[in-house]
């Protein structure tokens, strides 16, 4: 029988009533003739509670024991979902990561999936099991210890299973009914997209859209896994949600598909740095070693052998960046006059595969912001993205103005 993967996030399994509701959706797909692999998250709030308990007992904890504790939330959900399905007379059983086994590397709390052997689950399907309920977010290391994949890792689990089992589709059930042209909380003109290309979704996810975890989209694009994002709170239909698929499967699309934003950004400037070969490596090497996620970078024109270097990073990494750069300066690796951190900025981005074949997108974006009196501090571009750093107080205005300027409230 064809295989379908269905993933239910924390809000979709927040209590026993919602688990029953989710199980009914699984039952609908079983009735259509699918063997179903259900990936479940922990009930809403449970992972945060478990993380809090670990921090309370051991602030500098053993990462292996952290994984043993925080992975338990998914085990509870998987068992409850299997029980509900059994009460519905659907042959089902729960699977923990080590039982599959979902093999990962040894990077506890941020493990990478290395292999998902299909033999065990396939054998159970052959014996008459119709639903395998798998605990998301977890796997097993080469040393035989439980590992977790990082927050949002159940999305990655679901896509990896869809790739391993050559599933017809991977449905991601969440508390939103699809992918929108921008955040509906900011623009009431935001429109749900019927389809979006992998590359666009990847950019939107990495630029602040919270619908899908970035790693899950990367995996789906690599293995061409069709992803459908839909709400577990609406009546099911074949047309529901947003399909994330290959660019070739989209007949027509707007030049810009979405406007993304990231509120918690900081702009950091090294004033008067020596302009010499290797200076960029001397700056960004220590930042990388300190785990600072540098995004946009700009270097001013040098004067008299000195230059300014500006970059952006998340606001919660500013202290880490300051420490890494001051240590590099003390060690004599770099020499700068001052380090200025602006923590009141936001990143706003326009994303669309149509940018590849149509000019004038940047000009329209910059004119729109200018017309609203919004000053651009930093610009970064890729083939299908234009991002700007602006004052945070103008973020919502910028998102609304750009959404209107590119006509995103209207279908292509």
Secondary structure, 3 states (H helix, E strand, C coil): CCEEEEEECHHHHCCHHHHHHHHHHHHHHHHCCCEEEEEECCCCCHHHHHHHHHHHHCCCCCHHHHHHHHCHHHHHHHHHHHHHHHHCCCCEEEECHHHHCEEECCCCCCCCEEEECCHHHHHHHHCCCCEEEEECCEEECCCCCEEECCCCHHHHHHHHHHHHCCCCEEEEEECCCCCECCCCCCCCCCCECCEEEHHHHHHHHHCCCCCCCHHHHHHHHHHCCCEEEEECCCCCCCCCCEEEECHHHCCCCCCCCEEEEEEEEEEEEEEEEECCCCHHHHHHHHHHHCCCCCCCEEECCCECCEEEEEEEEEHHHHHHHHHHHHHHHHCCCCCCCEEEEEEEEEEEEEECHHHHCCCCHHHHHHHHHHHCCCCCCEEEEECCEEEEEEEHHHHHHHHHHHHHHCCCCCCC
